[in-house]
Amino acid sequence: MTTLSTVASSTGVQTRQSVCRCMMELITTYNPNATAIATLPGFCGVSLGFTIDPNTDCEYVS
């Protein structure tokens, strides 16, 4: 079972971009709670290494 921490610390660009796209989908789906969704990684004790906000372009996540 892959954990959020494992995925967040991945050095694979495609994996990190997949996490980004997942988070962006949550923001799109739950727009009123975009700020809350952006704080989830910190709440879970992980650092994604990129910022999640409505303007994030996951293609630039490396």
mmJSON file of the N, C-alpha and C atoms, coordinates in Angstrom:
{"data_MODEL":{"atom_site":{
"group_PDB":["ATOM","ATOM","ATOM","ATOM","ATOM","ATOM","ATOM","ATOM","ATOM","ATOM","ATOM","ATOM","ATOM","ATOM","ATOM","ATOM","ATOM","ATOM","ATOM","ATOM","ATOM","ATOM","ATOM","ATOM","ATOM","ATOM","ATOM","ATOM","ATOM","ATOM","ATOM","ATOM","ATOM","ATOM","ATOM","ATOM","ATOM","ATOM","ATOM","ATOM","ATOM","ATOM","ATOM","ATOM","ATOM","ATOM","ATOM","ATOM","ATOM","ATOM","ATOM","ATOM","ATOM","ATOM","ATOM","ATOM","ATOM","ATOM","ATOM","ATOM","ATOM","ATOM","ATOM","ATOM","ATOM","ATOM","ATOM","ATOM","ATOM","ATOM","ATOM","ATOM","ATOM","ATOM","ATOM","ATOM","ATOM","ATOM","ATOM","ATOM","ATOM","ATOM","ATOM","ATOM","ATOM","ATOM","ATOM","ATOM","ATOM","ATOM","ATOM","ATOM","ATOM","ATOM","ATOM","ATOM","ATOM","ATOM","ATOM","ATOM","ATOM","ATOM","ATOM","ATOM","ATOM","ATOM","ATOM","ATOM","ATOM","ATOM","ATOM","ATOM","ATOM","ATOM","ATOM","ATOM","ATOM","ATOM","ATOM","ATOM","ATOM","ATOM","ATOM","ATOM","ATOM","ATOM","ATOM","ATOM","ATOM","ATOM","ATOM","ATOM","ATOM","ATOM","ATOM","ATOM","ATOM","ATOM","ATOM","ATOM","ATOM","ATOM","ATOM","ATOM","ATOM","ATOM","ATOM","ATOM","ATOM","ATOM","ATOM","ATOM","ATOM","ATOM","ATOM","ATOM","ATOM","ATOM","ATOM","ATOM","ATOM","ATOM","ATOM","ATOM","ATOM","ATOM","ATOM","ATOM","ATOM","ATOM","ATOM","ATOM","ATOM","ATOM","ATOM","ATOM","ATOM","ATOM","ATOM","ATOM","ATOM","ATOM","ATOM","ATOM","ATOM","ATOM"],
"id":[1,2,3,4,5,6,7,8,9,10,11,12,13,14,15,16,17,18,19,20,21,22,23,24,25,26,27,28,29,30,31,32,33,34,35,36,37,38,39,40,41,42,43,44,45,46,47,48,49,50,51,52,53,54,55,56,57,58,59,60,61,62,63,64,65,66,67,68,69,70,71,72,73,74,75,76,77,78,79,80,81,82,83,84,85,86,87,88,89,90,91,92,93,94,95,96,97,98,99,100,101,102,103,104,105,106,107,108,109,110,111,112,113,114,115,116,117,118,119,120,121,122,123,124,125,126,127,128,129,130,131,132,133,134,135,136,137,138,139,140,141,142,143,144,145,146,147,148,149,150,151,152,153,154,155,156,157,158,159,160,161,162,163,164,165,166,167,168,169,170,171,172,173,174,175,176,177,178,179,180,181,182,183,184,185,186],
"type_symbol":["N","C","C","N","C","C","N","C","C","N","C","C","N","C","C","N","C","C","N","C","C","N","C","C","N","C","C","N","C","C","N","C","C","N","C","C","N","C","C","N","C","C","N","C","C","N","C","C","N","C","C","N","C","C","N","C","C","N","C","C","N","C","C","N","C","C","N","C","C","N","C","C","N","C","C","N","C","C","N","C","C","N","C","C","N","C","C","N","C","C","N","C","C","N","C","C","N","C","C","N","C","C","N","C","C","N","C","C","N","C","C","N","C","C","N","C","C","N","C","C","N","C","C","N","C","C","N","C","C","N","C","C","N","C","C","N","C","C","N","C","C","N","C","C","N","C","C","N","C","C","N","C","C","N","C","C","N","C","C","N","C","C","N","C","C","N","C","C","N","C","C","N","C","C","N","C","C","N","C","C","N","C","C","N","C","C"],
"label_atom_id":["N","CA","C","N","CA","C","N","CA","C","N","CA","C","N","CA","C","N","CA","C","N","CA","C","N","CA","C","N","CA","C","N","CA","C","N","CA","C","N","CA","C","N","CA","C","N","CA","C","N","CA","C","N","CA","C","N","CA","C","N","CA","C","N","CA","C","N","CA","C","N","CA","C","N","CA","C","N","CA","C","N","CA","C","N","CA","C","N","CA","C","N","CA","C","N","CA","C","N","CA","C","N","CA","C","N","CA","C","N","CA","C","N","CA","C","N","CA","C","N","CA","C","N","CA","C","N","CA","C","N","CA","C","N","CA","C","N","CA","C","N","CA","C","N","CA","C","N","CA","C","N","CA","C","N","CA","C","N","CA","C","N","CA","C","N","CA","C","N","CA","C","N","CA","C","N","CA","C","N","CA","C","N","CA","C","N","CA","C","N","CA","C","N","CA","C","N","CA","C","N","CA","C","N","CA","C","N","CA","C","N","CA","C","N","CA","C"],
"label_alt_id":[null,null,null,null,null,null,null,null,null,null,null,null,null,null,null,null,null,null,null,null,null,null,null,null,null,null,null,null,null,null,null,null,null,null,null,null,null,null,null,null,null,null,null,null,null,null,null,null,null,null,null,null,null,null,null,null,null,null,null,null,null,null,null,null,null,null,null,null,null,null,null,null,null,null,null,null,null,null,null,null,null,null,null,null,null,null,null,null,null,null,null,null,null,null,null,null,null,null,null,null,null,null,null,null,null,null,null,null,null,null,null,null,null,null,null,null,null,null,null,null,null,null,null,null,null,null,null,null,null,null,null,null,null,null,null,null,null,null,null,null,null,null,null,null,null,null,null,null,null,null,null,null,null,null,null,null,null,null,null,null,null,null,null,null,null,null,null,null,null,null,null,null,null,null,null,null,null,null,null,null,null,null,null,null,null,null],
"label_comp_id":["MET","MET","MET","THR","THR","THR","THR","THR","THR","LEU","LEU","LEU","SER","SER","SER","THR","THR","THR","VAL","VAL","VAL","ALA","ALA","ALA","SER","SER","SER","SER","SER","SER","THR","THR","THR","GLY","GLY","GLY","VAL","VAL","VAL","GLN","GLN","GLN","THR","THR","THR","ARG","ARG","ARG","GLN","GLN","GLN","SER","SER","SER","VAL","VAL","VAL","CYS","CYS","CYS","ARG","ARG","ARG","CYS","CYS","CYS","MET","MET","MET","MET","MET","MET","GLU","GLU","GLU","LEU","LEU","LEU","ILE","ILE","ILE","THR","THR","THR","THR","THR","THR","TYR","TYR","TYR","ASN","ASN","ASN","PRO","PRO","PRO","ASN","ASN","ASN","ALA","ALA","ALA","THR","THR","THR","ALA","ALA","ALA","ILE","ILE","ILE","ALA","ALA","ALA","THR","THR","THR","LEU","LEU","LEU","PRO","PRO","PRO","GLY","GLY","GLY","PHE","PHE","PHE","CYS","CYS","CYS","GLY","GLY","GLY","VAL","VAL","VAL","SER","SER","SER","LEU","LEU","LEU","GLY","GLY","GLY","PHE","PHE","PHE","THR","THR","THR","ILE","ILE","ILE","ASP","ASP","ASP","PRO","PRO","PRO","ASN","ASN","ASN","THR","THR","THR","ASP","ASP","ASP","CYS","CYS","CYS","GLU","GLU","GLU","TYR","TYR","TYR","VAL","VAL","VAL","SER","SER","SER"],
"label_asym_id":["A","A","A","A","A","A","A","A","A","A","A","A","A","A","A","A","A","A","A","A","A","A","A","A","A","A","A","A","A","A","A","A","A","A","A","A","A","A","A","A","A","A","A","A","A","A","A","A","A","A","A","A","A","A","A","A","A","A","A","A","A","A","A","A","A","A","A","A","A","A","A","A","A","A","A","A","A","A","A","A","A","A","A","A","A","A","A","A","A","A","A","A","A","A","A","A","A","A","A","A","A","A","A","A","A","A","A","A","A","A","A","A","A","A","A","A","A","A","A","A","A","A","A","A","A","A","A","A","A","A","A","A","A","A","A","A","A","A","A","A","A","A","A","A","A","A","A","A","A","A","A","A","A","A","A","A","A","A","A","A","A","A","A","A","A","A","A","A","A","A","A","A","A","A","A","A","A","A","A","A","A","A","A","A","A","A"],
"label_entity_id":["1","1","1","1","1","1","1","1","1","1","1","1","1","1","1","1","1","1","1","1","1","1","1","1","1","1","1","1","1","1","1","1","1","1","1","1","1","1","1","1","1","1","1","1","1","1","1","1","1","1","1","1","1","1","1","1","1","1","1","1","1","1","1","1","1","1","1","1","1","1","1","1","1","1","1","1","1","1","1","1","1","1","1","1","1","1","1","1","1","1","1","1","1","1","1","1","1","1","1","1","1","1","1","1","1","1","1","1","1","1","1","1","1","1","1","1","1","1","1","1","1","1","1","1","1","1","1","1","1","1","1","1","1","1","1","1","1","1","1","1","1","1","1","1","1","1","1","1","1","1","1","1","1","1","1","1","1","1","1","1","1","1","1","1","1","1","1","1","1","1","1","1","1","1","1","1","1","1","1","1","1","1","1","1","1","1"],
"label_seq_id":[1,1,1,2,2,2,3,3,3,4,4,4,5,5,5,6,6,6,7,7,7,8,8,8,9,9,9,10,10,10,11,11,11,12,12,12,13,13,13,14,14,14,15,15,15,16,16,16,17,17,17,18,18,18,19,19,19,20,20,20,21,21,21,22,22,22,23,23,23,24,24,24,25,25,25,26,26,26,27,27,27,28,28,28,29,29,29,30,30,30,31,31,31,32,32,32,33,33,33,34,34,34,35,35,35,36,36,36,37,37,37,38,38,38,39,39,39,40,40,40,41,41,41,42,42,42,43,43,43,44,44,44,45,45,45,46,46,46,47,47,47,48,48,48,49,49,49,50,50,50,51,51,51,52,52,52,53,53,53,54,54,54,55,55,55,56,56,56,57,57,57,58,58,58,59,59,59,60,60,60,61,61,61,62,62,62],
"pdbx_PDB_ins_code":[null,null,null,null,null,null,null,null,null,null,null,null,null,null,null,null,null,null,null,null,null,null,null,null,null,null,null,null,null,null,null,null,null,null,null,null,null,null,null,null,null,null,null,null,null,null,null,null,null,null,null,null,null,null,null,null,null,null,null,null,null,null,null,null,null,null,null,null,null,null,null,null,null,null,null,null,null,null,null,null,null,null,null,null,null,null,null,null,null,null,null,null,null,null,null,null,null,null,null,null,null,null,null,null,null,null,null,null,null,null,null,null,null,null,null,null,null,null,null,null,null,null,null,null,null,null,null,null,null,null,null,null,null,null,null,null,null,null,null,null,null,null,null,null,null,null,null,null,null,null,null,null,null,null,null,null,null,null,null,null,null,null,null,null,null,null,null,null,null,null,null,null,null,null,null,null,null,null,null,null,null,null,null,null,null,null],
"Cartn_x":[0.843,0.0,0.887,0.651,1.411,0.777,1.609,1.104,1.354,0.647,0.846,2.281,2.841,4.222,5.188,4.974,5.829,5.72,4.516,4.307,4.891,4.688,5.184,6.701,7.366,8.829,9.408,8.557,9.001,9.842,10.866,11.688,11.191,10.184,9.629,8.735,9.083,8.319,6.87,6.65,5.279,4.45,5.058,4.341,3.96,4.907,4.635,3.584,3.629,2.622,1.25,1.208,-0.058,-0.669,0.163,-0.32,-0.868,-0.138,-0.573,-1.931,-2.073,-3.344,-4.487,-4.215,-5.236,-5.681,-4.711,-5.037,-5.8,-5.4,-6.082,-7.513,-7.718,-9.071,-9.949,-9.379,-10.129,-10.506,-9.556,-9.84,-10.944,-10.888,-11.909,-13.276,-13.3,-14.556,-15.134,-14.267,-14.711,-14.221,-14.457,-13.948,-14.109,-15.243,-15.356,-14.321,-13.778,-12.816,-11.401,-11.059,-9.743,-8.626,-8.808,-7.787,-7.625,-8.729,-8.655,-7.943,-8.234,-7.585,-6.09,-5.7,-4.281,-3.523,-4.211,-3.544,-3.487,-4.161,-4.194,-2.816,-1.883,-0.575,0.083,0.06,0.642,-0.096,-1.41,-2.228,-1.875,-1.533,-1.16,0.318,1.05,2.456,3.399,3.01,3.891,4.101,5.232,5.531,5.556,4.766,4.719,5.852,6.415,7.489,6.974,5.676,5.078,3.81,3.393,2.223,0.965,-0.068,-1.363,-2.276,-2.671,-3.678,-4.374,-5.46,-6.197,-5.378,-4.23,-3.405,-2.229,-2.092,-0.971,-1.059,0.069,0.161,1.012,0.367,1.046,2.121,2.081,3.109,4.479,4.516,5.783,6.295,5.56,6.011,7.112,8.234,9.351,9.838],
"Cartn_y":[-1.18,0.0,1.242,2.125,3.363,4.406,5.09,6.129,7.497,8.498,9.862,10.301,9.926,10.287,9.696,8.434,7.777,8.473,8.775,9.435,10.841,11.564,12.935,12.998,11.982,11.989,11.34,10.915,10.282,11.242,10.697,11.513,11.429,10.608,10.467,11.642,12.338,13.507,13.131,12.025,11.623,11.354,10.762,10.486,11.787,12.72,14.005,14.796,14.719,15.402,14.754,13.448,12.755,13.22,13.393,13.908,15.317,16.124,17.491,17.484,16.668,16.618,16.153,15.215,14.742,15.881,16.616,17.736,18.821,19.074,20.092,19.668,18.384,17.885,18.108,17.906,18.172,19.643,20.524,21.958,22.303,21.716,21.982,21.488,20.314,19.726,20.462,20.847,21.469,22.903,23.689,25.046,25.893,25.867,26.699,26.346,25.131,24.697,24.561,25.343,25.245,25.48,26.43,26.71,25.533,24.934,23.776,22.615,22.385,21.3,21.555,22.797,23.139,22.892,22.911,22.689,21.217,20.344,18.919,18.275,18.483,17.836,18.191,19.466,19.879,19.275,19.213,18.612,17.137,16.492,15.072,14.862,15.957,15.845,15.54,15.883,15.661,16.97,17.061,18.201,17.724,18.346,17.945,18.554,19.653,20.307,21.249,21.463,22.428,22.962,24.127,24.789,24.345,24.109,23.781,24.987,25.578,26.631,26.577,27.31,27.203,27.528,28.184,28.564,27.629,26.575,25.653,24.938,24.902,24.167,22.929,21.782,20.537,20.12,20.643,20.31,20.839,21.839,22.415,21.811,20.861,20.167,19.2,19.293,18.402,17.648],
"Cartn_z":[0.0,0.0,0.0,-0.93,-1.024,-0.116,0.658,1.543,0.927,1.41,0.927,1.157,2.281,2.587,1.569,1.187,0.197,-1.149,-1.555,-2.843,-2.823,-1.735,-1.638,-1.708,-1.182,-1.185,-2.435,-3.344,-4.579,-5.408,-6.042,-6.924,-8.36,-8.603,-9.949,-10.304,-11.372,-11.793,-12.095,-12.777,-13.118,-11.871,-10.86,-9.613,-8.932,-8.856,-8.208,-8.991,-10.321,-11.128,-10.937,-10.743,-10.48,-9.17,-8.15,-6.867,-7.069,-7.811,-8.093,-8.788,-9.814,-10.548,-9.647,-8.774,-7.833,-6.92,-6.378,-5.493,-6.256,-7.494,-8.291,-8.615,-8.817,-9.059,-7.828,-6.653,-5.417,-5.324,-5.672,-5.631,-6.626,-7.82,-8.833,-8.37,-7.759,-7.307,-6.105,-5.173,-3.923,-3.843,-4.877,-4.993,-3.73,-3.032,-1.834,-0.765,-0.828,0.178,-0.383,-1.42,-2.045,-1.03,-0.129,0.874,1.817,2.221,3.111,2.434,1.16,0.43,0.314,0.091,-0.026,1.273,2.411,3.694,4.093,3.34,3.697,3.832,2.896,3.061,4.398,4.767,6.044,7.221,7.115,8.162,8.334,7.216,7.246,7.58,7.757,8.14,6.992,5.759,4.612,3.861,3.198,2.349,0.908,0.059,-1.337,-2.15,-1.671,-2.408,-3.483,-3.529,-4.447,-3.805,-4.263,-3.705,-4.434,-3.676,-4.261,-4.083,-5.194,-5.203,-6.562,-6.747,-8.009,-9.261,-9.108,-10.258,-10.503,-9.732,-9.895,-11.24,-11.963,-13.228,-12.964,-12.905,-12.532,-13.527,-14.736,-15.729,-15.316,-14.429,-13.99,-12.69,-12.129,-10.917,-11.322,-10.626,-10.971,-9.754],
"occupancy":[1.0,1.0,1.0,1.0,1.0,1.0,1.0,1.0,1.0,1.0,1.0,1.0,1.0,1.0,1.0,1.0,1.0,1.0,1.0,1.0,1.0,1.0,1.0,1.0,1.0,1.0,1.0,1.0,1.0,1.0,1.0,1.0,1.0,1.0,1.0,1.0,1.0,1.0,1.0,1.0,1.0,1.0,1.0,1.0,1.0,1.0,1.0,1.0,1.0,1.0,1.0,1.0,1.0,1.0,1.0,1.0,1.0,1.0,1.0,1.0,1.0,1.0,1.0,1.0,1.0,1.0,1.0,1.0,1.0,1.0,1.0,1.0,1.0,1.0,1.0,1.0,1.0,1.0,1.0,1.0,1.0,1.0,1.0,1.0,1.0,1.0,1.0,1.0,1.0,1.0,1.0,1.0,1.0,1.0,1.0,1.0,1.0,1.0,1.0,1.0,1.0,1.0,1.0,1.0,1.0,1.0,1.0,1.0,1.0,1.0,1.0,1.0,1.0,1.0,1.0,1.0,1.0,1.0,1.0,1.0,1.0,1.0,1.0,1.0,1.0,1.0,1.0,1.0,1.0,1.0,1.0,1.0,1.0,1.0,1.0,1.0,1.0,1.0,1.0,1.0,1.0,1.0,1.0,1.0,1.0,1.0,1.0,1.0,1.0,1.0,1.0,1.0,1.0,1.0,1.0,1.0,1.0,1.0,1.0,1.0,1.0,1.0,1.0,1.0,1.0,1.0,1.0,1.0,1.0,1.0,1.0,1.0,1.0,1.0,1.0,1.0,1.0,1.0,1.0,1.0,1.0,1.0,1.0,1.0,1.0,1.0],
"B_iso_or_equiv":[0.0,0.0,0.0,0.0,0.0,0.0,0.0,0.0,0.0,0.0,0.0,0.0,0.0,0.0,0.0,0.0,0.0,0.0,0.0,0.0,0.0,0.0,0.0,0.0,0.0,0.0,0.0,0.0,0.0,0.0,0.0,0.0,0.0,0.0,0.0,0.0,0.0,0.0,0.0,0.0,0.0,0.0,0.0,0.0,0.0,0.0,0.0,0.0,0.0,0.0,0.0,0.0,0.0,0.0,0.0,0.0,0.0,0.0,0.0,0.0,0.0,0.0,0.0,0.0,0.0,0.0,0.0,0.0,0.0,0.0,0.0,0.0,0.0,0.0,0.0,0.0,0.0,0.0,0.0,0.0,0.0,0.0,0.0,0.0,0.0,0.0,0.0,0.0,0.0,0.0,0.0,0.0,0.0,0.0,0.0,0.0,0.0,0.0,0.0,0.0,0.0,0.0,0.0,0.0,0.0,0.0,0.0,0.0,0.0,0.0,0.0,0.0,0.0,0.0,0.0,0.0,0.0,0.0,0.0,0.0,0.0,0.0,0.0,0.0,0.0,0.0,0.0,0.0,0.0,0.0,0.0,0.0,0.0,0.0,0.0,0.0,0.0,0.0,0.0,0.0,0.0,0.0,0.0,0.0,0.0,0.0,0.0,0.0,0.0,0.0,0.0,0.0,0.0,0.0,0.0,0.0,0.0,0.0,0.0,0.0,0.0,0.0,0.0,0.0,0.0,0.0,0.0,0.0,0.0,0.0,0.0,0.0,0.0,0.0,0.0,0.0,0.0,0.0,0.0,0.0,0.0,0.0,0.0,0.0,0.0,0.0],
"pdbx_formal_charge":[null,null,null,null,null,null,null,null,null,null,null,null,null,null,null,null,null,null,null,null,null,null,null,null,null,null,null,null,null,null,null,null,null,null,null,null,null,null,null,null,null,null,null,null,null,null,null,null,null,null,null,null,null,null,null,null,null,null,null,null,null,null,null,null,null,null,null,null,null,null,null,null,null,null,null,null,null,null,null,null,null,null,null,null,null,null,null,null,null,null,null,null,null,null,null,null,null,null,null,null,null,null,null,null,null,null,null,null,null,null,null,null,null,null,null,null,null,null,null,null,null,null,null,null,null,null,null,null,null,null,null,null,null,null,null,null,null,null,null,null,null,null,null,null,null,null,null,null,null,null,null,null,null,null,null,null,null,null,null,null,null,null,null,null,null,null,null,null,null,null,null,null,null,null,null,null,null,null,null,null,null,null,null,null,null,null],
"auth_seq_id":[1,1,1,2,2,2,3,3,3,4,4,4,5,5,5,6,6,6,7,7,7,8,8,8,9,9,9,10,10,10,11,11,11,12,12,12,13,13,13,14,14,14,15,15,15,16,16,16,17,17,17,18,18,18,19,19,19,20,20,20,21,21,21,22,22,22,23,23,23,24,24,24,25,25,25,26,26,26,27,27,27,28,28,28,29,29,29,30,30,30,31,31,31,32,32,32,33,33,33,34,34,34,35,35,35,36,36,36,37,37,37,38,38,38,39,39,39,40,40,40,41,41,41,42,42,42,43,43,43,44,44,44,45,45,45,46,46,46,47,47,47,48,48,48,49,49,49,50,50,50,51,51,51,52,52,52,53,53,53,54,54,54,55,55,55,56,56,56,57,57,57,58,58,58,59,59,59,60,60,60,61,61,61,62,62,62],
"auth_comp_id":["MET","MET","MET","THR","THR","THR","THR","THR","THR","LEU","LEU","LEU","SER","SER","SER","THR","THR","THR","VAL","VAL","VAL","ALA","ALA","ALA","SER","SER","SER","SER","SER","SER","THR","THR","THR","GLY","GLY","GLY","VAL","VAL","VAL","GLN","GLN","GLN","THR","THR","THR","ARG","ARG","ARG","GLN","GLN","GLN","SER","SER","SER","VAL","VAL","VAL","CYS","CYS","CYS","ARG","ARG","ARG","CYS","CYS","CYS","MET","MET","MET","MET","MET","MET","GLU","GLU","GLU","LEU","LEU","LEU","ILE","ILE","ILE","THR","THR","THR","THR","THR","THR","TYR","TYR","TYR","ASN","ASN","ASN","PRO","PRO","PRO","ASN","ASN","ASN","ALA","ALA","ALA","THR","THR","THR","ALA","ALA","ALA","ILE","ILE","ILE","ALA","ALA","ALA","THR","THR","THR","LEU","LEU","LEU","PRO","PRO","PRO","GLY","GLY","GLY","PHE","PHE","PHE","CYS","CYS","CYS","GLY","GLY","GLY","VAL","VAL","VAL","SER","SER","SER","LEU","LEU","LEU","GLY","GLY","GLY","PHE","PHE","PHE","THR","THR","THR","ILE","ILE","ILE","ASP","ASP","ASP","PRO","PRO","PRO","ASN","ASN","ASN","THR","THR","THR","ASP","ASP","ASP","CYS","CYS","CYS","GLU","GLU","GLU","TYR","TYR","TYR","VAL","VAL","VAL","SER","SER","SER"],
"auth_asym_id":["A","A","A","A","A","A","A","A","A","A","A","A","A","A","A","A","A","A","A","A","A","A","A","A","A","A","A","A","A","A","A","A","A","A","A","A","A","A","A","A","A","A","A","A","A","A","A","A","A","A","A","A","A","A","A","A","A","A","A","A","A","A","A","A","A","A","A","A","A","A","A","A","A","A","A","A","A","A","A","A","A","A","A","A","A","A","A","A","A","A","A","A","A","A","A","A","A","A","A","A","A","A","A","A","A","A","A","A","A","A","A","A","A","A","A","A","A","A","A","A","A","A","A","A","A","A","A","A","A","A","A","A","A","A","A","A","A","A","A","A","A","A","A","A","A","A","A","A","A","A","A","A","A","A","A","A","A","A","A","A","A","A","A","A","A","A","A","A","A","A","A","A","A","A","A","A","A","A","A","A","A","A","A","A","A","A"],
"auth_atom_id":["N","CA","C","N","CA","C","N","CA","C","N","CA","C","N","CA","C","N","CA","C","N","CA","C","N","CA","C","N","CA","C","N","CA","C","N","CA","C","N","CA","C","N","CA","C","N","CA","C","N","CA","C","N","CA","C","N","CA","C","N","CA","C","N","CA","C","N","CA","C","N","CA","C","N","CA","C","N","CA","C","N","CA","C","N","CA","C","N","CA","C","N","CA","C","N","CA","C","N","CA","C","N","CA","C","N","CA","C","N","CA","C","N","CA","C","N","CA","C","N","CA","C","N","CA","C","N","CA","C","N","CA","C","N","CA","C","N","CA","C","N","CA","C","N","CA","C","N","CA","C","N","CA","C","N","CA","C","N","CA","C","N","CA","C","N","CA","C","N","CA","C","N","CA","C","N","CA","C","N","CA","C","N","CA","C","N","CA","C","N","CA","C","N","CA","C","N","CA","C","N","CA","C","N","CA","C","N","CA","C","N","CA","C","N","CA","C"],
"pdbx_PDB_model_num":[1,1,1,1,1,1,1,1,1,1,1,1,1,1,1,1,1,1,1,1,1,1,1,1,1,1,1,1,1,1,1,1,1,1,1,1,1,1,1,1,1,1,1,1,1,1,1,1,1,1,1,1,1,1,1,1,1,1,1,1,1,1,1,1,1,1,1,1,1,1,1,1,1,1,1,1,1,1,1,1,1,1,1,1,1,1,1,1,1,1,1,1,1,1,1,1,1,1,1,1,1,1,1,1,1,1,1,1,1,1,1,1,1,1,1,1,1,1,1,1,1,1,1,1,1,1,1,1,1,1,1,1,1,1,1,1,1,1,1,1,1,1,1,1,1,1,1,1,1,1,1,1,1,1,1,1,1,1,1,1,1,1,1,1,1,1,1,1,1,1,1,1,1,1,1,1,1,1,1,1,1,1,1,1,1,1]
}}}
